[in-house]
Amino acid sequence: MTQVTIPHLAQIPAELRERLIQLRRDVHRNPELAFQEHETAAKIERALDGLDGVTVERVADTGVVARVSGSGGGATIALRGDTDALPIHEETELDYASQKPGVMHACGHDVHATWAVGAASLLAANPAAGDVVVIFQPAEESGHGAKKMIEAGVLDGVNCIFGGHVDRRFLVGQVVADPGPLGASADTFTIKLRGSGAHAARPHEAADPIVCGSQLVVSLQTIVARRLSPSAPAVLTVATFNAGHATNVIPNAAMLTGTIRATDADTRQRLIDEIEVMVECVTAAHHVEGTVRFDVGPPPLLNDSKIAELARSVVRDVLGPDSLVPLGFTNMAAEDFADYLQAVPGCFLRIGAREEGGKVIPGHSPRFYAAEDAIFVGAAVLAECARRASANRDLA
């Protein structure tokens, strides 16, 4: 394990560091998929048990909420960690690698859950002015976990929220706290095509859904290229195309699925509208019936500028003036923390998780892991964000 040499992190006692490391390794070794995080939730509850001034509640079946009592008179702040893993077979060769074939923490949620326990522990020892609600959320990867937790009332009375995500593009001790867009919306679409089948040797007798679908794949790409402003980041990807079973048969039907991403609400709606028009026109040209259905996912993630500035000051004070770094690119991946930001202002951080000399490893890779010292950075920064925001009179 590398050792962070940031003086302010000395506030984390050795005993707490060891408990957090063991918790992270246990969670990593035993990953659970979205809405199946029963063992993980129980581990978190045990890790929080006995902390002074902390009450713990199970919500949304596999979610956990810890409320850390404040010293009095401040705003109520929420911190969020997530707990679910991905259906990926781990190839890290870590001593604590997943023991469940085909399931692993390939996105760092084992660390997010652990640093949220760490933040709760630090706040129990040194409380914020107001209460701090620490949310351990299931099912981030499905895009539906945050909504379930909000429906369970976890944001009731909350004035603002902070969260974070490990990122191996950045070294341990580096943190991104940019205002504005930090992630994209993530909606999916399903296009069903219904033509009429025929012998593959007599295509003129068919209304070919494969040819129609192929034209759609090409035509849909013109939406971003020709229907949107070049200044508006957007992605439209057709990810699956299924049709037919035999080499000498033109099938009756075909189906396409994919995803659309945008960093603002207007572009998000424009993508949906243009897909509907494209499906209508292309299918008509091929004498094929077409329907399109959208599954609405998380909205764009937009950090509040004032809350982000507060977080930036915390990062500089806790980790040093050189610790604050820009994201440096437009992130078209999604994060359902954005659902919380639709309800209350807040800031989502990218927290460096690459050890000195380590490789940049993308999330959702079978070789992904986060350096363990990122746990302590996340815990210290999030706890101090809660303290400082709770004492802010504009939020109370």
C-alpha angles and dihedrals in degrees: 000000000000118000122230111223098202108132096213091061089068084088087079106086119229091242091055092046090055093047091050093049091051092047092050092049092047092051092045092049092051107039123180130199127238114307090002096086096119097129092042091052090050091050090052092049091052091048090054095043113116099017110141115253094004125126121190129205133180113226137172089019098278101029124101128202123193120191115203111200116235128222089249143275104042139110120278111248130192128212121193134207125171129219115193129107134211134252093251129121109239120239101172098107089217117160086241097042120151116290091199112084112230095014127089144149094253095156103047100254089136087064094043091054091046097049089049088057087048092051091049090051093050091048092049088055095042109019129208118239091257133031119287119214111207111200121203101193128197127211104025090147092059091051091233105085098086092053090052091052093047090050087053089059101250092143096050107130093000116140100193141348140220131195140158146203130213115243126187091199084081132054122246105274095036119105134185116214102163121166119234126018115015098156142014135245115260119211126161131212135204119200117194119195123196118191132145124272129228143160110301088231091060105045092159088073092059138071093222114217092187094060089043091050092048090053089049092053090056096039095049089060090064091065094075093034098046112012101047131064113259087233092063113083110224141153130200115183128177101209105175135030117182126180142131137012107213136051094229099046130081102212129228096232147027135185132207127190132183149137137262125204132191137163097217135044097241094054090045091056093043090057091053093047094048093049090054091051092046093051091048095050100040094046091049090053090054097041089242127133113237136187129181127201126189127209106204113220134177118330123236113296108241119180115214108245096224094045090046090054089052090051091048091055090050092051092051093047097044100039106021135264095285095053096082111088134170121247088236099202141053107266111214094178117103134233124189090220079091088076090063089050089057087063105035135010118260150134133253118205134205106218121201114247105172119110119225107284093011126134127255104252119184121233116256089037119128087233097051121125135152123232109251096234088068085075092066094044091051094046095049096044096045093046092051092046087056093049095047095044092047090055092049108109092206089065101042 
